[in-house]
Amino acid sequence: MKTKVWMTILLCAAACLTCWTATAEEAAKAAAAAETAGGPKTVLSQMDLSDGDAVVFLGDSITHQCLYTQYVENFYYTRFPSLHLHFHNAGVGGDRAADALARFDDDVAAFKPRYVTLLLGMNDGGYRDFDKATFDTYQKDMSALLDRIAEIGAVAIPMTPTMHDSRAARLRNKGAEPRDTYYNGVLALYGAWLREVAQVRGLGFVDMYSPLNQLTFAQRKTDPAFTLIQDAVHPDAPGQVVMAAALVGDICPRGVVSSITIQEKAGKLGAVAANAKIADFQADGDGVCFTCTANALPWVVSANAQPGCKLVSLGHRYSMEAFTARNLKPGKYELKIDGQSVGTWTEAQLAFRLELEGNDKTPQYQQAMQVALLNQERNEKAVHPLRDLWLQLKVRRRQMAQQDPNDASQSAARKEQFEKWFADEFQPGVAKLQALAKDYETRIYQLNQPVARKYELLPVK
């Protein structure tokens, strides 16, 4: 009896191994062919953007949410205000790689992007256990997308599918087992394949999957019901901050927002700065004052996304705005910027280093928040409605394709109705919303320019 059981187990294992080996062999052959043709490629380490460049965020409903894309836009608006960059969200709810291919010319190539990020795969796996035929289709369509991006002279940045939170689905369904309990594991496989393809092609790569999973599992040690994805599929605003941090951390250039150091040199207090310029420095008695013009603003997001900032230490890791003052007399000191008190600290705290990027009393933070809120308005009033129009287009085209081919009169009527909607509503609507988005962009680039700030560090009497 035991022999029969073990024989059954071995046969099942062999069958599974054959499936996985075939997939591995196909990937290996593709990699070998590519590397034999051109040799191993150096992998892109970060996006190198110049003034006027465009970036397209291509994806499904998670991109259609206009959240992680918005936060990455905020990063560039505040960190590189001298660059007039153009961002285009090309996310459509429910999309698979094949759907993105179908709209590629008008929704991606038309914007002449330098870089195209790809966040697809959540829908491609079909929300079920691993199926090789489904995976083969995903591989084929994603490879075709990468080829198309290269053909238009852009650089693709593949990103893994995000986390599927089956526990959130289970809690929402009051303990009932969801149909896609193990789908998160399927997405891990899709992401692993995509990483290998990116390596072979010499492309940059963003891991969206791991940060969401790791942070979720860490938080569940103390809060078993914790989730960043209430509906199991679409990350909420804090989760989208985690995604934005992953993208910035993996592929975007970054450094300090600014760093100011006051210290004694040759018996006198002076100041030096990184990514900023100091002028009119004066040391009067026990206090100092000077003017500083930074080259950047801190990276901030709206209030509903703030929990995500804490999870990833957004300010400390990606938006450092440092202030240090050494060689001060013992006591407490008040720091004012443009006449606004931003806090009081001891000489020991000042000597160690302050981080001001998250201090909402500073004029820099307030200016950056104005930029973030204006960009939020841009996404809510222009970008998201534009993506809704593209979703309508996909739905109407599918309805056209599913109509009865034997009913000629009905087919003609529906085609006429579609063409009228396309000419009278879709095209004018797209043009109007793109113009509105551009107008917001112009206003953002007027608002995001750093200005000279007056600093005063005074002893508290």
C-alpha positions as a Python dict, from the first residue, in 0.01 Angstrom:
ca = {
    (1, 'M'): (0, 0, 0),
    (2, 'K'): (278, 242, 96),
    (3, 'T'): (455, 164, -232),
    (4, 'K'): (147, 263, -434),
    (5, 'V'): (110, 588, -239),
    (6, 'W'): (473, 683, -295),
    (7, 'M'): (449, 592, -663),
    (8, 'T'): (148, 824, -696),
    (9, 'I'): (334, 1108, -523),
    (10, 'L'): (640, 1059, -743),
    (11, 'L'): (432, 1057, -1060),
    (12, 'C'): (259, 1381, -956),
    (13, 'A'): (592, 1540, -872),
    (14, 'A'): (735, 1432, -1206),
    (15, 'A'): (439, 1582, -1389),
    (16, 'C'): (479, 1912, -1207),
    (17, 'L'): (854, 1910, -1265),
    (18, 'T'): (799, 1857, -1638),
    (19, 'C'): (574, 2165, -1652),
    (20, 'W'): (818, 2381, -1458),
    (21, 'T'): (1120, 2246, -1645),
    (22, 'A'): (960, 2326, -1979),
    (23, 'T'): (896, 2681, -1865),
    (24, 'A'): (1250, 2713, -1728),
    (25, 'E'): (1399, 2569, -2047),
    (26, 'E'): (1204, 2813, -2263),
    (27, 'A'): (1324, 3106, -2054),
    (28, 'A'): (1680, 2975, -2057),
    (29, 'K'): (1678, 2931, -2437),
    (30, 'A'): (1546, 3283, -2485),
    (31, 'A'): (1809, 3423, -2251),
    (32, 'A'): (2088, 3224, -2416),
    (33, 'A'): (1982, 3337, -2763),
    (34, 'A'): (1969, 3701, -2660),
    (35, 'E'): (2302, 3692, -2481),
    (36, 'T'): (2472, 3496, -2758),
    (37, 'A'): (2356, 3755, -3011),
    (38, 'G'): (2472, 4061, -2823),
    (39, 'G'): (2646, 3941, -2509),
    (40, 'P'): (2526, 4013, -2152),
    (41, 'K'): (2380, 4362, -2120),
    (42, 'T'): (2447, 4614, -1844),
    (43, 'V'): (2123, 4664, -1654),
    (44, 'L'): (1982, 5017, -1635),
    (45, 'S'): (2035, 5143, -1279),
    (46, 'Q'): (1821, 5456, -1288),
    (47, 'M'): (1619, 5681, -1513),
    (48, 'D'): (1822, 5962, -1663),
    (49, 'L'): (1574, 6236, -1747),
    (50, 'S'): (1639, 6565, -1926),
    (51, 'D'): (1430, 6877, -1963),
    (52, 'G'): (1123, 6810, -2178),
    (53, 'D'): (1132, 6429, -2145),
    (54, 'A'): (810, 6231, -2112),
    (55, 'V'): (737, 5931, -1891),
    (56, 'V'): (438, 5701, -1950),
    (57, 'F'): (294, 5485, -1672),
    (58, 'L'): (137, 5189, -1855),
    (59, 'G'): (-84, 4955, -1657),
    (60, 'D'): (-421, 4826, -1545),
    (61, 'S'): (-671, 4947, -1282),
    (62, 'I'): (-398, 4990, -1019),
    (63, 'T'): (-238, 5250, -1245),
    (64, 'H'): (-586, 5380, -1338),
    (65, 'Q'): (-625, 5470, -968),
    (66, 'C'): (-384, 5760, -1032),
    (67, 'L'): (-219, 5729, -691),
    (68, 'Y'): (129, 5574, -703),
    (69, 'T'): (178, 5759, -1033),
    (70, 'Q'): (71, 6084, -869),
    (71, 'Y'): (314, 6035, -581),
    (72, 'V'): (603, 5964, -819),
    (73, 'E'): (508, 6278, -1011),
    (74, 'N'): (524, 6468, -681),
    (75, 'F'): (874, 6332, -625),
    (76, 'Y'): (997, 6467, -958),
    (77, 'Y'): (810, 6797, -929),
    (78, 'T'): (976, 6870, -595),
    (79, 'R'): (1315, 6703, -635),
    (80, 'F'): (1394, 6830, -986),
    (81, 'P'): (1197, 7155, -1024),
    (82, 'S'): (1433, 7282, -1295),
    (83, 'L'): (1326, 6997, -1528),
    (84, 'H'): (997, 7039, -1711),
    (85, 'L'): (899, 6673, -1737),
    (86, 'H'): (575, 6538, -1883),
    (87, 'F'): (392, 6249, -1721),
    (88, 'H'): (117, 6048, -1888),
    (89, 'N'): (-93, 5791, -1703),
    (90, 'A'): (-189, 5508, -1940),
    (91, 'G'): (-370, 5280, -1697),
    (92, 'V'): (-701, 5115, -1787),
    (93, 'G'): (-905, 4908, -1545),
    (94, 'G'): (-914, 4534, -1617),
    (95, 'D'): (-629, 4545, -1870),
    (96, 'R'): (-402, 4258, -1954),
    (97, 'A'): (-84, 4290, -2156),
    (98, 'A'): (-278, 4220, -2476),
    (99, 'D'): (-512, 4513, -2403),
    (100, 'A'): (-218, 4745, -2352),
    (101, 'L'): (-80, 4633, -2688),
    (102, 'A'): (-411, 4712, -2858),
    (103, 'R'): (-403, 5078, -2748),
    (104, 'F'): (-27, 5121, -2757),
    (105, 'D'): (2, 5357, -3056),
    (106, 'D'): (-250, 5616, -2935),
    (107, 'D'): (-201, 5586, -2559),
    (108, 'V'): (176, 5537, -2535),
    (109, 'A'): (371, 5597, -2857),
    (110, 'A'): (185, 5921, -2931),
    (111, 'F'): (350, 6086, -2629),
    (112, 'K'): (704, 6006, -2748),
    (113, 'P'): (816, 5883, -2405),
    (114, 'R'): (1174, 5837, -2302),
    (115, 'Y'): (1070, 5580, -2041),
    (116, 'V'): (764, 5356, -2008),
    (117, 'T'): (692, 5181, -1680),
    (118, 'L'): (481, 4864, -1703),
    (119, 'L'): (257, 4746, -1420),
    (120, 'L'): (58, 4452, -1558),
    (121, 'G'): (-3, 4092, -1460),
    (122, 'M'): (-271, 4119, -1193),
    (123, 'N'): (-540, 4041, -1451),
    (124, 'D'): (-321, 3830, -1681),
    (125, 'G'): (-314, 3536, -1439),
    (126, 'G'): (-693, 3507, -1439),
    (127, 'Y'): (-729, 3511, -1057),
    (128, 'R'): (-686, 3135, -1034),
    (129, 'D'): (-419, 2875, -966),
    (130, 'F'): (-118, 2856, -1196),
    (131, 'D'): (-207, 2757, -1551),
    (132, 'K'): (75, 2713, -1802),
    (133, 'A'): (-127, 2816, -2108),
    (134, 'T'): (-229, 3139, -1933),
    (135, 'F'): (131, 3201, -1829),
    (136, 'D'): (252, 3140, -2185),
    (137, 'T'): (7, 3403, -2312),
    (138, 'Y'): (134, 3650, -2052),
    (139, 'Q'): (495, 3584, -2154),
    (140, 'K'): (415, 3630, -2522),
    (141, 'D'): (218, 3953, -2476),
    (142, 'M'): (460, 4109, -2229),
    (143, 'S'): (752, 4028, -2459),
    (144, 'A'): (563, 4192, -2747),
    (145, 'L'): (504, 4501, -2532),
    (146, 'L'): (872, 4525, -2445),
    (147, 'D'): (955, 4494, -2816),
    (148, 'R'): (708, 4771, -2908),
    (149, 'I'): (854, 5005, -2647),
    (150, 'A'): (1203, 4946, -2785),
    (151, 'E'): (1078, 5004, -3141),
    (152, 'I'): (960, 5358, -3057),
    (153, 'G'): (1299, 5442, -2906),
    (154, 'A'): (1183, 5438, -2544),
    (155, 'V'): (1320, 5242, -2249),
    (156, 'A'): (1088, 5000, -2073),
    (157, 'I'): (1089, 4966, -1696),
    (158, 'P'): (906, 4643, -1607),
    (159, 'M'): (748, 4628, -1262),
    (160, 'T'): (629, 4314, -1085),
    (161, 'P'): (258, 4264, -1025),
    (162, 'T'): (159, 4391, -683),
    (163, 'M'): (41, 4181, -389),
    (164, 'H'): (-289, 3995, -390),
    (165, 'D'): (-413, 3993, -29),
    (166, 'S'): (-627, 3684, 12),
    (167, 'R'): (-656, 3740, 387),
    (168, 'A'): (-820, 4078, 322),
    (169, 'A'): (-1063, 3901, 88),
    (170, 'R'): (-1132, 3635, 351),
    (171, 'L'): (-1201, 3895, 620),
    (172, 'R'): (-1424, 4090, 384),
    (173, 'N'): (-1620, 3774, 308),
    (174, 'K'): (-1652, 3689, 679),
    (175, 'G'): (-1422, 3390, 661),
    (176, 'A'): (-1544, 3242, 336),
    (177, 'E'): (-1255, 3114, 126),
    (178, 'P'): (-1204, 3333, -184),
    (179, 'R'): (-1171, 3173, -526),
    (180, 'D'): (-816, 3307, -557),
    (181, 'T'): (-666, 3204, -220),
    (182, 'Y'): (-325, 3119, -366),
    (183, 'Y'): (-315, 3382, -638),
    (184, 'N'): (-44, 3577, -460),
    (185, 'G'): (193, 3289, -531),
    (186, 'V'): (103, 3294, -900),
    (187, 'L'): (187, 3665, -913),
    (188, 'A'): (523, 3591, -751),
    (189, 'L'): (606, 3356, -1040),
    (190, 'Y'): (500, 3614, -1298),
    (191, 'G'): (722, 3873, -1131),
    (192, 'A'): (1019, 3634, -1113),
    (193, 'W'): (992, 3567, -1487),
    (194, 'L'): (971, 3939, -1557),
    (195, 'R'): (1283, 4007, -1352),
    (196, 'E'): (1480, 3757, -1561),
    (197, 'V'): (1354, 3910, -1885),
    (198, 'A'): (1455, 4257, -1763),
    (199, 'Q'): (1805, 4128, -1683),
    (200, 'V'): (1846, 3970, -2025),
    (201, 'R'): (1728, 4283, -2203),
    (202, 'G'): (1937, 4517, -1987),
    (203, 'L'): (1630, 4697, -1854),
    (204, 'G'): (1569, 4860, -1520),
    (205, 'F'): (1333, 4675, -1291),
    (206, 'V'): (1104, 4764, -1001),
    (207, 'D'): (997, 4515, -736),
    (208, 'M'): (645, 4617, -630),
    (209, 'Y'): (560, 4274, -490),
    (210, 'S'): (811, 4232, -208),
    (211, 'P'): (764, 4563, -19),
    (212, 'L'): (385, 4523, -3),
    (213, 'N'): (413, 4162, 117),
    (214, 'Q'): (694, 4221, 366),
    (215, 'L'): (533, 4527, 526),
    (216, 'T'): (196, 4352, 545),
    (217, 'F'): (336, 4041, 713),
    (218, 'A'): (545, 4253, 954),
    (219, 'Q'): (243, 4457, 1061),
    (220, 'R'): (32, 4144, 1110),
    (221, 'K'): (259, 4033, 1393),
    (222, 'T'): (77, 4289, 1609),
    (223, 'D'): (-241, 4348, 1405),
    (224, 'P'): (-367, 4028, 1239),
    (225, 'A'): (-627, 4220, 1037),
    (226, 'F'): (-378, 4469, 891),
    (227, 'T'): (-392, 4523, 517),
    (228, 'L'): (-280, 4778, 261),
    (229, 'I'): (-528, 4633, 9),
    (230, 'Q'): (-883, 4638, 145),
    (231, 'D'): (-1037, 4477, -165),
    (232, 'A'): (-745, 4230, -202),
    (233, 'V'): (-642, 4373, -542),
    (234, 'H'): (-617, 4754, -541),
    (235, 'P'): (-377, 4906, -285),
    (236, 'D'): (-525, 5191, -85),
    (237, 'A'): (-348, 5528, -65),
    (238, 'P'): (-91, 5417, 200),
    (239, 'G'): (-14, 5106, -6),
    (240, 'Q'): (29, 5321, -314),
    (241, 'V'): (288, 5525, -122),
    (242, 'V'): (475, 5198, -63),
    (243, 'M'): (458, 5139, -439),
    (244, 'A'): (583, 5489, -519),
    (245, 'A'): (872, 5445, -274),
    (246, 'A'): (960, 5114, -443),
    (247, 'L'): (969, 5279, -784),
    (248, 'V'): (1177, 5573, -661),
    (249, 'G'): (1405, 5347, -460),
    (250, 'D'): (1469, 5100, -742),
    (251, 'I'): (1503, 5320, -1049),
    (252, 'C'): (1492, 5696, -977),
    (253, 'P'): (1793, 5919, -902),
    (254, 'R'): (1780, 6066, -556),
    (255, 'G'): (1986, 6246, -294),
    (256, 'V'): (1933, 6499, -18),
    (257, 'V'): (1676, 6774, -68),
    (258, 'S'): (1922, 7001, 110),
    (259, 'S'): (2176, 6987, 389),
    (260, 'I'): (2285, 7288, 595),
    (261, 'T'): (2571, 7269, 844),
    (262, 'I'): (2671, 7551, 1078),
    (263, 'Q'): (2999, 7506, 1257),
    (264, 'E'): (3306, 7687, 1378),
    (265, 'K'): (3599, 7735, 1142),
    (266, 'A'): (3911, 7936, 1226),
    (267, 'G'): (3739, 8064, 1541),
    (268, 'K'): (3425, 8185, 1361),
    (269, 'L'): (3087, 8032, 1295),
    (270, 'G'): (3013, 7972, 929),
    (271, 'A'): (2775, 7768, 716),
    (272, 'V'): (2805, 7525, 428),
    (273, 'A'): (2528, 7358, 229),
    (274, 'A'): (2470, 7066, -8),
    (275, 'N'): (2220, 7103, -292),
    (276, 'A'): (2160, 7459, -175),
    (277, 'K'): (2324, 7802, -174),
    (278, 'I'): (2384, 8013, 139),
    (279, 'A'): (2420, 8391, 137),
    (280, 'D'): (2437, 8681, 385),
    (281, 'F'): (2556, 8469, 677),
    (282, 'Q'): (2584, 8659, 1005),
    (283, 'A'): (2673, 8546, 1357),
    (284, 'D'): (2547, 8803, 1604),
    (285, 'G'): (2611, 8726, 1969),
    (286, 'D'): (2482, 8377, 2037),
    (287, 'G'): (2259, 8350, 1730),
    (288, 'V'): (2302, 8327, 1355),
    (289, 'C'): (2100, 8427, 1052),
    (290, 'F'): (2144, 8369, 679),
    (291, 'T'): (1959, 8318, 353),
    (292, 'C'): (1940, 7977, 190),
    (293, 'T'): (1808, 7881, -154),
    (294, 'A'): (1769, 7506, -192),
    (295, 'N'): (1760, 7333, -530),
    (296, 'A'): (1467, 7112, -426),
    (297, 'L'): (1163, 7080, -204),
    (298, 'P'): (1073, 6790, 27),
    (299, 'W'): (866, 6501, -111),
    (300, 'V'): (523, 6513, 53),
    (301, 'V'): (186, 6344, -6),
    (302, 'S'): (-170, 6422, 98),
    (303, 'A'): (-305, 6336, 444),
    (304, 'N'): (-485, 6011, 354),
    (305, 'A'): (-156, 5861, 233),
    (306, 'Q'): (54, 5959, 535),
    (307, 'P'): (41, 5614, 705),
    (308, 'G'): (231, 5477, 405),
    (309, 'C'): (502, 5739, 458),
    (310, 'K'): (560, 5610, 809),
    (311, 'L'): (578, 5249, 693),
    (312, 'V'): (860, 5321, 447),
    (313, 'S'): (1025, 5613, 634),
    (314, 'L'): (961, 5817, 321),
    (315, 'G'): (1119, 6142, 439),
    (316, 'H'): (1430, 5995, 600),
    (317, 'R'): (1507, 5754, 316),
    (318, 'Y'): (1404, 5953, 10),
    (319, 'S'): (1368, 6319, 104),
    (320, 'M'): (1632, 6421, 357),
    (321, 'E'): (1627, 6793, 447),
    (322, 'A'): (1902, 6818, 709),
    (323, 'F'): (1994, 7103, 942),
    (324, 'T'): (2295, 7082, 1174),
    (325, 'A'): (2446, 7344, 1404),
    (326, 'R'): (2763, 7273, 1602),
    (327, 'N'): (2982, 7470, 1842),
    (328, 'L'): (2686, 7653, 1996),
    (329, 'K'): (2679, 7758, 2359),
    (330, 'P'): (2478, 7528, 2588),
    (331, 'G'): (2107, 7602, 2595),
    (332, 'K'): (1791, 7591, 2387),
    (333, 'Y'): (1759, 7749, 2044),
    (334, 'E'): (1461, 7843, 1831),
    (335, 'L'): (1477, 7800, 1455),
    (336, 'K'): (1276, 8039, 1243),
    (337, 'I'): (1238, 8022, 865),
    (338, 'D'): (1092, 8331, 698),
    (339, 'G'): (986, 8449, 1044),
    (340, 'Q'): (793, 8128, 1116),
    (341, 'S'): (903, 7932, 1424),
    (342, 'V'): (954, 7570, 1322),
    (343, 'G'): (1072, 7436, 1658),
    (344, 'T'): (1299, 7459, 1961),
    (345, 'W'): (1593, 7229, 2027),
    (346, 'T'): (1895, 7202, 2258),
    (347, 'E'): (2246, 7262, 2132),
    (348, 'A'): (2310, 6886, 2159),
    (349, 'Q'): (2011, 6803, 1936),
    (350, 'L'): (2118, 7064, 1683),
    (351, 'A'): (2473, 6929, 1680),
    (352, 'F'): (2349, 6578, 1606),
    (353, 'R'): (2122, 6679, 1312),
    (354, 'L'): (1762, 6781, 1258),
    (355, 'E'): (1549, 6640, 980),
    (356, 'L'): (1308, 6907, 860),
    (357, 'E'): (1153, 6728, 560),
    (358, 'G'): (849, 6621, 762),
    (359, 'N'): (809, 6942, 961),
    (360, 'D'): (482, 7093, 837),
    (361, 'K'): (570, 7431, 991),
    (362, 'T'): (848, 7500, 742),
    (363, 'P'): (768, 7714, 437),
    (364, 'Q'): (937, 7449, 220),
    (365, 'Y'): (701, 7176, 341),
    (366, 'Q'): (401, 7404, 294),
    (367, 'Q'): (510, 7490, -60),
    (368, 'A'): (566, 7122, -142),
    (369, 'M'): (220, 7040, -4),
    (370, 'Q'): (66, 7305, -230),
    (371, 'V'): (237, 7132, -524),
    (372, 'A'): (107, 6793, -408),
    (373, 'L'): (-249, 6923, -365),
    (374, 'L'): (-245, 7090, -706),
    (375, 'N'): (-122, 6767, -862),
    (376, 'Q'): (-392, 6577, -675),
    (377, 'E'): (-646, 6813, -831),
    (378, 'R'): (-485, 6757, -1171),
    (379, 'N'): (-525, 6382, -1133),
    (380, 'E'): (-880, 6399, -1000),
    (381, 'K'): (-1016, 6649, -1253),
    (382, 'A'): (-815, 6566, -1565),
    (383, 'V'): (-613, 6245, -1551),
    (384, 'H'): (-861, 6006, -1388),
    (385, 'P'): (-1153, 6119, -1609),
    (386, 'L'): (-925, 6070, -1909),
    (387, 'R'): (-853, 5713, -1801),
    (388, 'D'): (-1226, 5658, -1755),
    (389, 'L'): (-1278, 5753, -2119),
    (390, 'W'): (-1020, 5497, -2229),
    (391, 'L'): (-1198, 5234, -2018),
    (392, 'Q'): (-1526, 5322, -2189),
    (393, 'L'): (-1355, 5282, -2526),
    (394, 'K'): (-1238, 4931, -2435),
    (395, 'V'): (-1581, 4830, -2311),
    (396, 'R'): (-1758, 4960, -2623),
    (397, 'R'): (-1509, 4787, -2853),
    (398, 'R'): (-1564, 4459, -2673),
    (399, 'Q'): (-1938, 4500, -2706),
    (400, 'M'): (-1892, 4555, -3078),
    (401, 'A'): (-1683, 4239, -3106),
    (402, 'Q'): (-1938, 4028, -2915),
    (403, 'Q'): (-2244, 4123, -3122),
    (404, 'D'): (-2425, 3864, -3332),
    (405, 'P'): (-2254, 3847, -3676),
    (406, 'N'): (-2575, 3708, -3829),
    (407, 'D'): (-2775, 4020, -3741),
    (408, 'A'): (-2648, 4263, -4006),
    (409, 'S'): (-2894, 4543, -3927),
    (410, 'Q'): (-2812, 4536, -3557),
    (411, 'S'): (-2439, 4528, -3632),
    (412, 'A'): (-2466, 4828, -3862),
    (413, 'A'): (-2668, 5022, -3604),
    (414, 'R'): (-2421, 4948, -3324),
    (415, 'K'): (-2126, 5037, -3544),
    (416, 'E'): (-2288, 5368, -3633),
    (417, 'Q'): (-2363, 5435, -3268),
    (418, 'F'): (-2003, 5354, -3171),
    (419, 'E'): (-1855, 5575, -3442),
    (420, 'K'): (-2079, 5864, -3337),
    (421, 'W'): (-1974, 5825, -2971),
    (422, 'F'): (-1608, 5800, -3074),
    (423, 'A'): (-1625, 6116, -3289),
    (424, 'D'): (-1857, 6323, -3071),
    (425, 'E'): (-1755, 6223, -2719),
    (426, 'F'): (-1434, 6022, -2698),
    (427, 'Q'): (-1203, 6225, -2921),
    (428, 'P'): (-1321, 6572, -2803),
    (429, 'G'): (-1322, 6447, -2444),
    (430, 'V'): (-966, 6319, -2468),
    (431, 'A'): (-845, 6644, -2627),
    (432, 'K'): (-1019, 6855, -2361),
    (433, 'L'): (-885, 6654, -2068),
    (434, 'Q'): (-532, 6641, -2209),
    (435, 'A'): (-539, 7019, -2247),
    (436, 'L'): (-663, 7053, -1889),
    (437, 'A'): (-387, 6826, -1761),
    (438, 'K'): (-132, 7034, -1949),
    (439, 'D'): (-271, 7354, -1798),
    (440, 'Y'): (-233, 7204, -1449),
    (441, 'E'): (121, 7101, -1538),
    (442, 'T'): (206, 7461, -1630),
    (443, 'R'): (70, 7582, -1296),
    (444, 'I'): (264, 7315, -1108),
    (445, 'Y'): (590, 7427, -1269),
    (446, 'Q'): (516, 7782, -1159),
    (447, 'L'): (442, 7672, -803),
    (448, 'N'): (729, 7428, -748),
    (449, 'Q'): (1021, 7668, -793),
    (450, 'P'): (1237, 7698, -477),
    (451, 'V'): (1284, 8047, -336),
    (452, 'A'): (1535, 8207, -100),
    (453, 'R'): (1444, 8149, 265),
    (454, 'K'): (1566, 8347, 564),
    (455, 'Y'): (1692, 8132, 852),
    (456, 'E'): (1733, 8256, 1209),
    (457, 'L'): (1871, 8041, 1489),
    (458, 'L'): (1828, 8229, 1817),
    (459, 'P'): (1886, 8137, 2180),
    (460, 'V'): (1572, 8099, 2390),
    (461, 'K'): (1591, 8343, 2682),
}
